[in-house]
Amino acid sequence: DYLSKKEAIRDNAVIMLIKFLITLEPSEILLAGIDGYSHEVEQNYTEPNLILYTKSSVLDAMNAGLNYELEILSKQIRISFLTKSKYIKI
């Protein structure tokens, strides 16, 4: 039940966490650091040794999937960003 229907983000941890939190019935969910995925791949990681190089089209699909899921989830619960999100809009 927690997996996304969008293949590009099927097992995205943030989406799965939000879906789980909704079952706990909070009044609001606050997000920080959910910036989306940059084409400048180094910006997506804090540790250089963790960098996985990914095609821009895959990153775009991941951003679109996050936008899609967050849009749907925001109809079930108020979702706010504590930090400005560069690629994600809801």
Biotite code that builds the C-alpha atoms (Angstrom):
import biotite.structure as struc

atoms = struc.array([
    struc.Atom([0.000, 0.000, 0.000], chain_id="A", res_id=1, res_name="ASP", atom_name="CA", element="C"),
    struc.Atom([2.931, 2.355, 0.563], chain_id="A", res_id=2, res_name="TYR", atom_name="CA", element="C"),
    struc.Atom([4.531, 1.953, -2.878], chain_id="A", res_id=3, res_name="LEU", atom_name="CA", element="C"),
    struc.Atom([3.985, 4.535, -5.602], chain_id="A", res_id=4, res_name="SER", atom_name="CA", element="C"),
    struc.Atom([2.143, 3.683, -8.787], chain_id="A", res_id=5, res_name="LYS", atom_name="CA", element="C"),
    struc.Atom([4.774, 5.742, -10.617], chain_id="A", res_id=6, res_name="LYS", atom_name="CA", element="C"),
    struc.Atom([7.588, 3.380, -11.572], chain_id="A", res_id=7, res_name="GLU", atom_name="CA", element="C"),
    struc.Atom([10.335, 6.036, -11.381], chain_id="A", res_id=8, res_name="ALA", atom_name="CA", element="C"),
    struc.Atom([9.688, 6.491, -7.640], chain_id="A", res_id=9, res_name="ILE", atom_name="CA", element="C"),
    struc.Atom([8.011, 3.179, -6.836], chain_id="A", res_id=10, res_name="ARG", atom_name="CA", element="C"),
    struc.Atom([9.920, 2.682, -3.573], chain_id="A", res_id=11, res_name="ASP", atom_name="CA", element="C"),
    struc.Atom([10.678, 6.321, -2.724], chain_id="A", res_id=12, res_name="ASN", atom_name="CA", element="C"),
    struc.Atom([11.252, 6.517, 1.030], chain_id="A", res_id=13, res_name="ALA", atom_name="CA", element="C"),
    struc.Atom([9.618, 9.938, 1.445], chain_id="A", res_id=14, res_name="VAL", atom_name="CA", element="C"),
    struc.Atom([6.419, 8.902, -0.311], chain_id="A", res_id=15, res_name="ILE", atom_name="CA", element="C"),
    struc.Atom([6.257, 5.667, 1.677], chain_id="A", res_id=16, res_name="MET", atom_name="CA", element="C"),
    struc.Atom([6.840, 7.563, 4.934], chain_id="A", res_id=17, res_name="LEU", atom_name="CA", element="C"),
    struc.Atom([4.098, 10.091, 4.162], chain_id="A", res_id=18, res_name="ILE", atom_name="CA", element="C"),
    struc.Atom([1.651, 7.284, 3.357], chain_id="A", res_id=19, res_name="LYS", atom_name="CA", element="C"),
    struc.Atom([2.539, 5.609, 6.644], chain_id="A", res_id=20, res_name="PHE", atom_name="CA", element="C"),
    struc.Atom([2.227, 8.859, 8.611], chain_id="A", res_id=21, res_name="LEU", atom_name="CA", element="C"),
    struc.Atom([-1.243, 9.451, 7.146], chain_id="A", res_id=22, res_name="ILE", atom_name="CA", element="C"),
    struc.Atom([-2.367, 6.219, 8.847], chain_id="A", res_id=23, res_name="THR", atom_name="CA", element="C"),
    struc.Atom([-1.372, 7.818, 12.176], chain_id="A", res_id=24, res_name="LEU", atom_name="CA", element="C"),
    struc.Atom([-3.708, 10.749, 11.415], chain_id="A", res_id=25, res_name="GLU", atom_name="CA", element="C"),
    struc.Atom([-1.471, 13.749, 12.105], chain_id="A", res_id=26, res_name="PRO", atom_name="CA", element="C"),
    struc.Atom([-2.926, 17.197, 11.407], chain_id="A", res_id=27, res_name="SER", atom_name="CA", element="C"),
    struc.Atom([-0.031, 18.175, 9.103], chain_id="A", res_id=28, res_name="GLU", atom_name="CA", element="C"),
    struc.Atom([3.215, 16.844, 7.670], chain_id="A", res_id=29, res_name="ILE", atom_name="CA", element="C"),
    struc.Atom([6.229, 19.144, 7.443], chain_id="A", res_id=30, res_name="LEU", atom_name="CA", element="C"),
    struc.Atom([8.974, 18.270, 4.971], chain_id="A", res_id=31, res_name="LEU", atom_name="CA", element="C"),
    struc.Atom([12.571, 19.459, 4.904], chain_id="A", res_id=32, res_name="ALA", atom_name="CA", element="C"),
    struc.Atom([15.221, 18.711, 2.314], chain_id="A", res_id=33, res_name="GLY", atom_name="CA", element="C"),
    struc.Atom([12.824, 17.285, -0.266], chain_id="A", res_id=34, res_name="ILE", atom_name="CA", element="C"),
    struc.Atom([14.314, 19.342, -3.056], chain_id="A", res_id=35, res_name="ASP", atom_name="CA", element="C"),
    struc.Atom([13.786, 16.968, -5.944], chain_id="A", res_id=36, res_name="GLY", atom_name="CA", element="C"),
    struc.Atom([16.534, 15.730, -8.229], chain_id="A", res_id=37, res_name="TYR", atom_name="CA", element="C"),
    struc.Atom([18.976, 18.031, -10.017], chain_id="A", res_id=38, res_name="SER", atom_name="CA", element="C"),
    struc.Atom([20.557, 17.300, -13.413], chain_id="A", res_id=39, res_name="HIS", atom_name="CA", element="C"),
    struc.Atom([23.815, 18.268, -11.705], chain_id="A", res_id=40, res_name="GLU", atom_name="CA", element="C"),
    struc.Atom([23.982, 14.893, -9.986], chain_id="A", res_id=41, res_name="VAL", atom_name="CA", element="C"),
    struc.Atom([26.572, 15.985, -7.409], chain_id="A", res_id=42, res_name="GLU", atom_name="CA", element="C"),
    struc.Atom([23.907, 18.274, -5.890], chain_id="A", res_id=43, res_name="GLN", atom_name="CA", element="C"),
    struc.Atom([21.746, 15.248, -5.081], chain_id="A", res_id=44, res_name="ASN", atom_name="CA", element="C"),
    struc.Atom([24.240, 13.797, -2.595], chain_id="A", res_id=45, res_name="TYR", atom_name="CA", element="C"),
    struc.Atom([26.026, 15.003, 0.513], chain_id="A", res_id=46, res_name="THR", atom_name="CA", element="C"),
    struc.Atom([28.717, 12.326, 0.286], chain_id="A", res_id=47, res_name="GLU", atom_name="CA", element="C"),
    struc.Atom([30.756, 12.154, -2.941], chain_id="A", res_id=48, res_name="PRO", atom_name="CA", element="C"),
    struc.Atom([31.343, 8.403, -2.591], chain_id="A", res_id=49, res_name="ASN", atom_name="CA", element="C"),
    struc.Atom([27.544, 7.797, -2.730], chain_id="A", res_id=50, res_name="LEU", atom_name="CA", element="C"),
    struc.Atom([26.983, 9.520, -6.077], chain_id="A", res_id=51, res_name="ILE", atom_name="CA", element="C"),
    struc.Atom([25.105, 7.466, -8.652], chain_id="A", res_id=52, res_name="LEU", atom_name="CA", element="C"),
    struc.Atom([25.133, 8.975, -12.115], chain_id="A", res_id=53, res_name="TYR", atom_name="CA", element="C"),
    struc.Atom([21.673, 8.909, -13.650], chain_id="A", res_id=54, res_name="THR", atom_name="CA", element="C"),
    struc.Atom([20.288, 10.061, -17.002], chain_id="A", res_id=55, res_name="LYS", atom_name="CA", element="C"),
    struc.Atom([18.506, 13.416, -16.970], chain_id="A", res_id=56, res_name="SER", atom_name="CA", element="C"),
    struc.Atom([15.349, 11.794, -18.320], chain_id="A", res_id=57, res_name="SER", atom_name="CA", element="C"),
    struc.Atom([15.271, 9.456, -15.301], chain_id="A", res_id=58, res_name="VAL", atom_name="CA", element="C"),
    struc.Atom([15.736, 12.389, -12.911], chain_id="A", res_id=59, res_name="LEU", atom_name="CA", element="C"),
    struc.Atom([12.927, 14.258, -14.682], chain_id="A", res_id=60, res_name="ASP", atom_name="CA", element="C"),
    struc.Atom([10.662, 11.219, -14.332], chain_id="A", res_id=61, res_name="ALA", atom_name="CA", element="C"),
    struc.Atom([11.503, 11.020, -10.629], chain_id="A", res_id=62, res_name="MET", atom_name="CA", element="C"),
    struc.Atom([10.653, 14.711, -10.134], chain_id="A", res_id=63, res_name="ASN", atom_name="CA", element="C"),
    struc.Atom([7.404, 14.291, -12.067], chain_id="A", res_id=64, res_name="ALA", atom_name="CA", element="C"),
    struc.Atom([6.541, 11.244, -9.963], chain_id="A", res_id=65, res_name="GLY", atom_name="CA", element="C"),
    struc.Atom([7.218, 13.097, -6.720], chain_id="A", res_id=66, res_name="LEU", atom_name="CA", element="C"),
    struc.Atom([5.072, 16.012, -7.870], chain_id="A", res_id=67, res_name="ASN", atom_name="CA", element="C"),
    struc.Atom([2.277, 13.623, -8.833], chain_id="A", res_id=68, res_name="TYR", atom_name="CA", element="C"),
    struc.Atom([2.334, 11.709, -5.540], chain_id="A", res_id=69, res_name="GLU", atom_name="CA", element="C"),
    struc.Atom([2.661, 14.801, -3.359], chain_id="A", res_id=70, res_name="LEU", atom_name="CA", element="C"),
    struc.Atom([-0.242, 16.428, -5.198], chain_id="A", res_id=71, res_name="GLU", atom_name="CA", element="C"),
    struc.Atom([-2.460, 13.415, -4.463], chain_id="A", res_id=72, res_name="ILE", atom_name="CA", element="C"),
    struc.Atom([-1.273, 13.054, -0.864], chain_id="A", res_id=73, res_name="LEU", atom_name="CA", element="C"),
    struc.Atom([-1.744, 16.768, -0.191], chain_id="A", res_id=74, res_name="SER", atom_name="CA", element="C"),
    struc.Atom([-5.467, 16.245, -0.797], chain_id="A", res_id=75, res_name="LYS", atom_name="CA", element="C"),
    struc.Atom([-5.520, 13.810, 2.130], chain_id="A", res_id=76, res_name="GLN", atom_name="CA", element="C"),
    struc.Atom([-3.422, 15.850, 4.554], chain_id="A", res_id=77, res_name="ILE", atom_name="CA", element="C"),
    struc.Atom([-1.813, 19.266, 4.689], chain_id="A", res_id=78, res_name="ARG", atom_name="CA", element="C"),
    struc.Atom([1.812, 18.987, 3.538], chain_id="A", res_id=79, res_name="ILE", atom_name="CA", element="C"),
    struc.Atom([4.173, 21.925, 4.006], chain_id="A", res_id=80, res_name="SER", atom_name="CA", element="C"),
    struc.Atom([7.834, 22.470, 3.168], chain_id="A", res_id=81, res_name="PHE", atom_name="CA", element="C"),
    struc.Atom([10.150, 23.845, 5.837], chain_id="A", res_id=82, res_name="LEU", atom_name="CA", element="C"),
    struc.Atom([12.860, 24.308, 3.233], chain_id="A", res_id=83, res_name="THR", atom_name="CA", element="C"),
    struc.Atom([12.322, 25.674, -0.254], chain_id="A", res_id=84, res_name="LYS", atom_name="CA", element="C"),
    struc.Atom([11.971, 22.964, -2.852], chain_id="A", res_id=85, res_name="SER", atom_name="CA", element="C"),
    struc.Atom([13.638, 23.714, -6.178], chain_id="A", res_id=86, res_name="LYS", atom_name="CA", element="C"),
    struc.Atom([11.958, 21.041, -8.309], chain_id="A", res_id=87, res_name="TYR", atom_name="CA", element="C"),
    struc.Atom([8.901, 19.925, -6.358], chain_id="A", res_id=88, res_name="ILE", atom_name="CA", element="C"),
    struc.Atom([5.717, 21.989, -6.491], chain_id="A", res_id=89, res_name="LYS", atom_name="CA", element="C"),
    struc.Atom([2.453, 21.221, -4.737], chain_id="A", res_id=90, res_name="ILE", atom_name="CA", element="C"),
])
